[in-house]
Amino acid sequence: MKNKFILAVFAVVIMTTSACKKDNEIPPRQEGYIIEYLVPPPTFLTDSERALLDAKRDEWDNS
């Protein structure tokens, strides 16, 4: 019984220490690889949309 316990503890210690051997798990950054994102131009609200939002804001503020 005692031998099994010692063997189990030894196995856990070996597994724990061997799991931390990789120092650099992150791949190296590639130079010259540039990502450019295209952002759509903003759209402005029409007068009717602005009136609708103002009405909803007033309803929220007054409740």
Protein Blocks (a to p, Z undefined) as FASTA:
>chain_A
ZZmmmmmmmmmmmmmmmmmmpmblcccddehiacdddddddddddfklmmmmmmmmmmmm
mZZ
